[in-house]
């Protein structure tokens, strides 16, 4: 990226925080996590409450790039997370990261399909973790948004690409039942998804958007459709 393009990033304080090192968030990579401020969803179980409601970040894109330059040779990947990273046009940012030699993983809710398609078409992503929040009939209840159709477009884009990706769902048993998870599995199978499906169990934290506690309902894993390989996290 040339100097003029980099100067356009200097005052863009979109980043809430940076996790300088992780070996858990990007499969088979040592990575840093860039946490983008703000989100268009308000998922009840979300523990990134401060990031979701942040109006602005405290770190500019330029500062993040300077940090990553200092990690060349020490890390091999960068995770873009949030909040929702694809709320922003990150083409220049990702091009610069790729030029440094890093692989890029994106964590996304899939609801900015146009921005996502740009990144995909330009081959700026190496791995995507897509959150399938809930089946269509419960999507608004869980996310407090009406963005299922946008999410659906992003899922279809991934399914017709050759990129490595995973689909995952966060499970709070008071919010999603085995019937709901089976509806997600059925939809994935009908679309042609044949990879592992990851279910992340809700962890009670000090703060989440709806102040949820441990589920009062039990979840019957034996009732789940075995059409996909389910991996519990």
N, C-alpha and C positions, 0 to 999 in steps of 0.2 A: 504494500500500500504506500502511495507516495505521501510526501509531507503535507500537501494540501488536504488530502483525504483524512490523514490522521488528525489535522487541526480541527476537522468537523466533529471529532469525537471528544475533544478535550473537555467541553463543558457539559457533556451528557452524563449527569449523575443518576444513572439508572440502577446501579448495583447497591443492594442492601448490605451485603457482606461477602467475604471470600473465605472458604475453608481451604487452607493452604495445602492440605495433604489428606488423601483418603485412598485406601486400597479396597474399599467395600462397595463404592457407588458406581464404579465402571468396571465391568467384568474383565479380568486379566490385565488391568491397567493401574498404574499409579497415577493419580489425578488430583487436580484441584477442582473445587466446586465454586462456580460463580452464581450467587443468589440474586436474581433480579427482583426488583421491588414491584409490588402490586399484582393483583390477579382479578380476573373477571368472574370468578366463582367465589362462593362462600360456603364451602363444604363443611358440614357440621363438625366432622371429626378432625379437621385440619389443625395440625399442631404448629404450623408456621404462621400463626395469627399475626404477629408483628410484621412479618414480611408482606402478607396479603393486604393488610390495611395501610401499609406505608405509602404515603403520597409521593415521596421522592427517595432516592438513594443517597448514600453518603460517599460513594466511590464512583469516580467517573470511568467511562470505558477506557480512556487513555491510561488512567492509573492501573486498571486491571491488566492492560496490555504490558505496561512496564513491569508489573509483578510477574507476569508469565514469561517475559524475556529473561528474568532472573532465575527462572526454573528450567530453562532449556538444558537438556542433558540430565536433569534430576527427575522430571516427571515426563510421562508420555501421553497423557490425556487431560482433557478439560471437560467438565460436566457443566452444562448450562441448565440451571434449575431456577426455582422461585418459590412463591409467586408463579408467574407465567412468562418465560423468556420470550416466547414468540409474539407477545403483545407488541414487541418492538421490531423494527427492521434491523436485523443483525447481519446483513450480508457483508458489509465492510469489516465488521468486527470479526466475523468467522473467517473471512478470507485472510485476515492478518494472523489469526491463530493458526490456521492451516499452513501459512507460509513459514511459521516458526517450527513446523514439524510435528505439531500436536494432533492427535486424533480428537474428535469432538463427539461427545455423547449429549443428547438432548433429552431432558425430562419434560414432558408436555401434557397438557390436558386436551390438546388437539383442536382447540376452538378458534385458532387463527389460521385457517387452512391456506389462505393466500400467501401469508408470510412463510408458512411452513413449506409450501410448494416451491417457493423461490430457493430456499436453502437446499431442498432436495434436488431440484433441477440443476443447481450449480455444483452438486456433489460436495457440499460443505459439511455434511453430517456423516458420521461413521457408525453410529448406533443411536437408536431411539427407544426410549421407554415411554409408552403411551398409556395414560390412565383411562381405563374404561370405568367411569365412576358408578354407573348404574344402568339397568336396562332402560329403554326409551320411556316407558310409562312412569318410571320413578326418577328420571334424570333431573328434572327440575326440583323435585322434592329434596334430593340429596345435595345438589350443587347450588340451588337458588339462582339458577340461570336457565335460559331457554336456548341453549347452544348445542343441542344434540345433533342437529343436522350438520353443523360445522365440524363437530367431532367425527361424525360419520364420514364426511369427505376426507378428512385426514387419515382415518383408518383405511379407506379405500386406496388412497395414494400410497400408503405403505405397502398394502397388499399387492400392488402392481409394480412395486419397485424391487430392486435387488439389494436393498440395504438390510443390515442386521437390525432386528428390532424385537421388542417384547411387548406384550399387553399385560397390564396388571390392574388389580382392583384392591382397594382398601376395604376391609370387612369389619364393620361393627354390627354384631348380630341383632341389635335392636333396630337397625336401619335396613339391612339386607338379609333376606331369608334364602334358604337353599333354592327355592323357586326362582328368586331373582338372579342368583348366580347361574343357575341352569339356563335361564333366558339369555344371559350374556354368552355362555358357552355355545348354545344353539345358534346364536347370531354369528359368532366367530366362525363356527364350522360351516355354516351356510355360505359365508363370504369366501371360504377357502383357507382360513387360518389353520395351520397345522403345526405350529410351534408350541412350546410350553406356555401355559397360562399361569401367571403368578398371582397368588392371593396374599396380601399383606394384612396380617391381623392387627386390629387397632390396639395401640399401646396407650394405656392411661398415662397422661402427662399432667403437669401442673396447669397447663393452659391449652385449650383448643377452642375453636370458634363458638361452639354451642355448650362449652363446659361439660362435655360428655364424660361420664364415668364408665367403669367396666360394664359391659353389656349384662343386662339382667336376663336376657334370653339365651338359651343354649343354641348351638348351631350344629346340626346333624351333618357331618361331613359325608357319612355313608349315603346320604340322599342325593349326592351330586352326580351329575352325568359324567361318565368316564370317557367321553369322546375326545377329550384333550388330556394331555399330561399336565396335572395340576401340581404346582410347586408352592408349598406354604412357606411364608417368610415371617 
